[in-house]
């Protein structure tokens, strides 16, 4: 993993967690429009960071997922900032669908990692299932009100941020796994040549 990729990945995770904390820190009388503005701005920044991550992971495992996630996240942020009055009423559905998409995307990565027998692939599997289940619960229980939305989005963003941070830790383990694997292959080749 390139150093720039690692930094961007870590930054996106921290931004997501920070967005969740912002939701909990917002005043009780926050309007849905204000909520759409605040979260829209944070989501837009996260999307741009994920797109930047794609350009530092071209050709690497999971690089395409960063691009897809980044584009969808960026579009979501732009929509929230440009149509806040319309979006405000649909925030629970929008974020539920986003969470489900993120979970499915991570599930596909977990399955691919499992087939390659990469270490800690099951961490991706657990977080992806949690995201999908949480997204489904949010989608089928869209209770109105800014307070409910603030809590829902706060939990959503915190969980996703922690999930991304967990993925970042797994990526380090995978990098070390491949480094050791390549070292073992080189040692075996040297022994054969010797």
N, C-alpha and C positions, 0 to 999 in steps of 0.2 A: 504494500500500500504506500503510495506517495505521501510525503509529509503534508503537502498542501491538501490532499484528499482527507487525510486524518484530521487536520485542523478544521476544514469545512464541515465534515461530518459531526465533529464534536460541537462546533458552533451551532449547527442546525439543531442538535439535540438540546443544547442549553437554551436556545431561543424558544423552542417548543415548551420546555419546562417553565421558562420565564413567562411565556404567554399564559400558561395555566395559573401561575401565581398572580399575574395581573388580573385575571378573571375573579379570583377570590378577594383581591384587594380593592376592586371597584366598589363604590358606594352602593348601598342597598337601593337607592332611588335611581340608579342608572337606567336610562331608557334603552329600548331595543336598538334604536338608531345609533346611539353612542356606542353601544356594545358592538354593533356591526362595524363601525368605524375603527375602533380600537383593535378588535380581533382581525379585521380585514387588513390593516396595516402590518400587523405582526405576521399574519399568514403570507402576505405578499413577500416580505423579506425572507421568510423561510423557503418559499418557492424559488426565489432567485438564487439562494444559497445552494439548494438542491440541484438546480440546473448547472451552476458553476461546478458542483461536485462531479457531474457527468463528464465534463470536459477534462477532468483530472483522472477519470477512471476508464477512459476509452479503451476497450479491449480487455478489461478486467471483469471478473465474475461479478454480476449484479450491477454493472455500470449502466445498462439500459434502464434498470428500475429507477435509478436516480433521475434520469431524464423524464420518464413518464410521471413520476411523483412530482418532480419540479414543475412541469408544465401544468398539471392539474391543480397543484397548490397555488401556483402563480395566477392562473385564470380565476380560481376561487377568490383569491385576495382582491383581484381587480374588480370582479363582479360585486363583491361586498362593499368596496369603496365607491363604486360608481352608481350603484342602485340600492343604497342602504335602506330606503323606506320599504322597498319591495322585499328585499332580502331578509329584513328583520323578522317578518312573519314566518319565513321558511328556514330560519337558522337551525332548528333542531333537525329537520330533514337533511339540510345541506351537510351539516357536520356528521350526521349518522351515516350518510352515503359515503362521505369522505373517509370516515373511519373504517367502514366495510371495505372500501377499495384498498386502503392501506393494508388492512389485514389480509386480503386476498393476495395482494402483491407480495407481502412478506411470506405468506404461506407457500407461494410458488418458489420463492427463494429457498425456503426451508426444505421443501421437497427435493429441489436440485442439490442442495448442500448434503442432504441425507443420502442421495444416490451416489454422490462423490465420496461419501463416508468422511466428510469433514468434521473436525471436532466441534462439539457444542452446537450442532445443527438443531438439536432439540430445543434449545433456548429460543431460536427463531420460531419454531413450531408452536411453542407455548404462547409466546407473545402475539403471534398472528391469530391464534384461536381466540385469545382474550379480546383482541381488537374487534374481530368479527362479531363475537357474542355481544360485546358492549355496544357496537354499532347497531346491531339488530334490536337490542333492548331500547336504545334511544330512538330508533326509527318507529317502532310500534307503540311507543309511549310518549308522544310529543305533547307534553303538558305545556301550556302557554305561560307567559310571564317572564319578566326580565331576571328575577331572582333565580328561578328554576334554570333558565338558560345560562346564567352566569356560572352556577354550580356545575351544570352539565358540561359546558365548554371547558371549565377549569379542570374537571376530572379528565375529560377527553384529552386535552392538551398535555396535562401532566403525564398521563399514562403513555401517550404516544411519544413524548419526549424521553421518558424513562426507557421505553422500548427501543428508541433510536440509540440511546446511550448504551443499552445492552448489546445492540447489534454492533456498535462501534467496538466494544470490548471483545465480542466474538471475532470480529475481523482481525484484531490483533493476534488472537489465539490462532486463527487460520493462517495468518502471515508467518508466525513462528513455526507452525506445523509444516508449511511448505518449505520454509528455509531449512528445517531439520531434514525433511524428506529429500530435498535436493542435495544436501550435504552428505546424506547416507548414500545416495546414488553415485555421487562423485567418488566417495571412499571405495565403494564396491568396484567402480570402473577402474580406479587406480590399482586396486588389488588384482584385478584381472589382467591389466596391462603389465603389472610387476611380475 
